[in-house]
Amino acid sequence: NHVRSDRELKETIAHELIHAYDDARAVVNMADARHRACTEIRAANLSGDCRFMNEVKRGHKDIQGHQQVCVKRRTKLSLVAAGFSDQETDRAIQDVFDVCYADTAPYDRNP
């Protein structure tokens, strides 16, 4: 684990704080693919992890819909790394994406 810039550090902290917020406001069972997918969707969406320039640095240069595509991809990577199957991961993301992506708490809108 290596942080290359202040911005990356801020985004990493924001990502983890979204997880902490989710855990504090609800019972999040990280062994449940849908629960984990929701908190990962929110963290990827709200932390800045999917900023366009981050995506360009990762080699993803599609502009149209890049935020949602990135959030889904980053969520899938996280769930698969946690031991969920591809099929279970895809199903969980599909089941919760719209609701969790729209949930911007504790912010009024996506920062």
Contacts in CASP RR format, 6 or more apart in sequence:
PFRMAT RR
TARGET T0000
AUTHOR 0000-0000-0000
METHOD contacts of the structure
MODEL  1
NHVRSDRELKETIAHELIHAYDDARAVVNMADARHRACTEIRAANLSGDC
RFMNEVKRGHKDIQGHQQVCVKRRTKLSLVAAGFSDQETDRAIQDVFDVC
YADTAPYDRNP
3 9 0 8 1.000
3 12 0 8 1.000
11 47 0 8 1.000
11 48 0 8 1.000
11 49 0 8 1.000
11 51 0 8 1.000
11 54 0 8 1.000
12 47 0 8 1.000
14 43 0 8 1.000
14 46 0 8 1.000
14 47 0 8 1.000
14 48 0 8 1.000
15 43 0 8 1.000
15 44 0 8 1.000
15 47 0 8 1.000
15 48 0 8 1.000
15 49 0 8 1.000
16 43 0 8 1.000
18 39 0 8 1.000
18 42 0 8 1.000
18 43 0 8 1.000
18 46 0 8 1.000
18 47 0 8 1.000
19 28 0 8 1.000
19 39 0 8 1.000
19 43 0 8 1.000
21 105 0 8 1.000
21 106 0 8 1.000
22 28 0 8 1.000
22 38 0 8 1.000
22 39 0 8 1.000
22 42 0 8 1.000
23 39 0 8 1.000
25 105 0 8 1.000
28 35 0 8 1.000
28 36 0 8 1.000
28 38 0 8 1.000
28 39 0 8 1.000
29 35 0 8 1.000
30 36 0 8 1.000
30 39 0 8 1.000
30 82 0 8 1.000
33 79 0 8 1.000
33 84 0 8 1.000
33 88 0 8 1.000
33 89 0 8 1.000
33 91 0 8 1.000
33 92 0 8 1.000
34 92 0 8 1.000
34 95 0 8 1.000
34 96 0 8 1.000
36 78 0 8 1.000
36 79 0 8 1.000
36 82 0 8 1.000
36 84 0 8 1.000
36 92 0 8 1.000
37 75 0 8 1.000
37 79 0 8 1.000
37 89 0 8 1.000
37 92 0 8 1.000
37 93 0 8 1.000
37 95 0 8 1.000
37 96 0 8 1.000
37 97 0 8 1.000
37 100 0 8 1.000
38 96 0 8 1.000
38 99 0 8 1.000
38 100 0 8 1.000
38 103 0 8 1.000
39 100 0 8 1.000
40 74 0 8 1.000
40 75 0 8 1.000
40 78 0 8 1.000
40 79 0 8 1.000
41 71 0 8 1.000
41 72 0 8 1.000
41 75 0 8 1.000
41 93 0 8 1.000
41 96 0 8 1.000
41 97 0 8 1.000
41 100 0 8 1.000
41 101 0 8 1.000
42 100 0 8 1.000
42 101 0 8 1.000
42 103 0 8 1.000
43 49 0 8 1.000
44 50 0 8 1.000
44 70 0 8 1.000
44 71 0 8 1.000
44 74 0 8 1.000
44 75 0 8 1.000
45 67 0 8 1.000
45 71 0 8 1.000
45 101 0 8 1.000
45 104 0 8 1.000
45 110 0 8 1.000
46 104 0 8 1.000
46 107 0 8 1.000
46 110 0 8 1.000
46 111 0 8 1.000
48 54 0 8 1.000
48 111 0 8 1.000
49 70 0 8 1.000
49 74 0 8 1.000
50 66 0 8 1.000
50 67 0 8 1.000
50 70 0 8 1.000
50 71 0 8 1.000
50 74 0 8 1.000
52 63 0 8 1.000
52 66 0 8 1.000
54 70 0 8 1.000
55 61 0 8 1.000
55 66 0 8 1.000
55 70 0 8 1.000
60 66 0 8 1.000
60 69 0 8 1.000
60 70 0 8 1.000
62 69 0 8 1.000
68 101 0 8 1.000
71 101 0 8 1.000
72 93 0 8 1.000
72 97 0 8 1.000
75 89 0 8 1.000
75 93 0 8 1.000
76 86 0 8 1.000
76 89 0 8 1.000
76 90 0 8 1.000
76 93 0 8 1.000
79 88 0 8 1.000
79 89 0 8 1.000
79 92 0 8 1.000
79 93 0 8 1.000
80 86 0 8 1.000
80 89 0 8 1.000
84 92 0 8 1.000
104 110 0 8 1.000
END
